[in-house]
Amino acid sequence: MKHGKKYVEAAKLVDRAVFYEPNDAIALAKKTAVAKFDETIEAHIRTGCDGRHAEQQIRGAVVLPNGTGKTVKVLVFAKGDKLNEAEAAGADYVGGEELIPKIQKEGWLDFDVVVATPDMMGVVGRLGKVLGPKGLMPNPKAGTVTMDVTKAINDIKAGKIEYRLDKNNIVHVPVGKASFTEEALQENFNALMEAILKAKPSALKGQYLKSITLTSTMGPGVKVSVAKF
């Protein structure tokens, strides 16, 4: 893959052979974000888990103390009083059964997170084929299937992110924007790593964290030392 001049210049700042301390890696990922837009800084965490086994799955959510820097649109499936509660809490879209054809037939997907009350999961389940592959299906572990819709919406708007293993047993998550201060990114990264370490499956034998790479949307990868974790 041929990279542009900016990328090549930015990549020169990163020593591929070095595993950087987290704060140095964050500083470098920030420095190498040279695109014209506010790039997202992402963490890619390779684990020793085998996600094919249910007891080695990692899935959960964490609220980043400084948010993600992104405006998140929330859709809530609810009924009765919970509809009003969701609206009052700042949900972008609220509804029930009537939203199914809009999503299924019209392909409407103008939202980033879906929250549902447990009594609506029968309805939401019909959207499994659409929402599932996009990682939008509400899940109790991620706190998106709940009666406390106010807390769910507040957490999401405050910067709550979900993490889960992909099919290569890697977790990909944003830790903020390149415009954030190094301190803010560091706090977010620490909160994320704390959650990932807590999520370690007890069934796992061998090394849990194989590698961590920090990268901006268009920048080079910066390897992080896993020694302290």
N, C-alpha and C positions, 0 to 999 in steps of 0.2 A: 504493500500500500504506500503510495507516494504522499508524503506530508508536505504541507506548505512551509514557506520560509519562517513564519512566526513560530510554528511548532518546532522546527529544527533548532531554532535559536533557543527556545524555551527548554528543549530536551537536553541541551548542552549543560544546563544548570544542575541536572540530576545525574548523580553517579549511579549507574545501574548495578554496580557491584556492592553498593553500600545499603545496609539496613539502618534507616534513620530512627532516632528517638521520635516519639509521637509529635512533640512540639516542633522539632525541626522539619519533620515530614509535612506538617500542616503549613508551616511557613513557606516551604518549597511549592506545595500544591497551589497555594495562594499566589505565589510569585510567578508561577508558570501558567496561570490563567490569563492569557493575553488576547482572548477573543473580544469582539466589539460589544458583546452582551455580558450581563452579569452571570458568569458561569456557576454551575452547581458543583460543590466539592463533594465527591462521593467516596465511600469506603467500600472496598471489596474484600470480604473476609472469607478465606478458604478454610474449611473445617475438615476434621478427620471423621466426621459423621458419615453414615450411610443412610441417606434419606429414604431409601427403599424400605427400611425397617421403621415401623411406626414409633418404636421406643427411642429411635435416634433422630427423630424429627425435631427441628427447632422452629418455633413459630411464636410470635408475641408482638408486643408493641411497647414503645417507650416515648415519653414526652421529652423532646429536646429542649433544654432550658432556654435556649435563645431562638427557638422556632426554626423553620426550614428556609425562611425568606421567600416562601411561595404562598400565594393566596390559594387556599384549598376550598373547592366547592363540595358541599356535603348534601347528599340526598338521603332523606329519612323516610322509611316505610313504617307507618304507624296508623292507628285508628283512634277514634274518640278523643278524649282529653289529651292524649299523647301527641296528636297532630298540632294542637295549639301550643303545647309545651315546646315542641321541636321548633315551631316558627318563632316563638318568643326567645328561644336560645340562639337563634341566628342561623338555622339551617337554610341552605340556598333553595332547596326543593323539598317539598313534603307531600306525601300522598300514599295511595294504597293500590288496590287492584287496577285502578284506571291507568296506572303508569306502565303496566305490563305490555300492552300492545305498542305503546310509544317506543319502548326500548326494543321489544322483539321485532316489530315490523318496520318501524321507521328508523331503527338504528340510532336512537337518541342516546348519547353517552356523554353529555356535557357536565360530568361530575367526576370528582377524584376519589371520593370515599362514599361507601354506602353503609348506613346504619339502619338496623331494623329492630323492632321490639319482638320478643320471642313469639308472640301470637301472630306475627306476620311472616314467619319463616316458611310457612306452607305456601304462601303466595310468592315470596321471593325465590323459593326453591325452583319455581318454574323458569327462572331466568338463569339457572345454573350454567347452561351451555354458552350463554352470552357473557355473564359476569365472571364465571370461573376462570377461563383462560386469561382474562385481563387482570386477575388478582383482585377483583372488586367484590367478591362474595363476602357478605357479613360473616363474622366468625366470633364465637364467644371468647376464644383465647386472645383475640386482638381487641376485645372490648367493644366490638361493633354489633353484637347481638345483646341488647340490654334494655331494661325498663327505664334505666336512668339516662334518658336521651339528652338531658341538659348537660350532664357530666361528659358524655361521649362527644357531644358537639364542641363543648368548651376545650376539651383535651385536644381534639383534632385541629381546631382553629389555633390553639396555642403552639402547635408544632409537634403533634404526636405522629410518629411514623411506625409502620409495621415492618417487621423483618421476618424473613422465612428463607429456608434453603431453596436454591434453584436445583435443577436436575443434576448439576455438577457439584452439589453440596457447598455452594458458595452463597453467602449473604451479600446482597447489593443494597446499600442504603445511602441516602443523602445525609450529609452532616451540616449543611448550610450553604451559603453563597460565598463567592470569592470576595464580595464586598464586605463580608463580616470581618470583624477584628480577629486577630489570631487567638485572643483570649476567648472570644465567643465560640469560635470553631473548636478550640481545645475543650471547653466545657461541654459542648454538644458531643464531641468524640468520646469524652470520658463517660458521659451518661449512657451513650450507646454501648461502649465496651463493658460497662458494669452490667447492663441488661443481658448482653450476649454471654458473659461469663456465668451469670446466674442461671441462664437457660441451658447450661451444659447438661446433656442427657446423662443420667446415672448409669445407663447401660453401655456407655461408650468406653471402650478399652483403647489405650494408646493416646496419642497426641490429639488434643482438641483443636487448638488453633494452629493451622499449618502456615498460613501467611496472611498478611494484611497489606493492601495497597491503597494508597490515597491518590485520587486523581481529580482534576477538574474536567468539565464536560469535553473540552477540546484539547486538554493538556496531556503531558506524558504521565505515566504511572510512577509513584514514589513509594518504594518499599519501606514498610514500617517494621522495626524490630519487635518480635513477639515475646522477647525474653521476659519483660516485666509483667506480661499477662500469664 
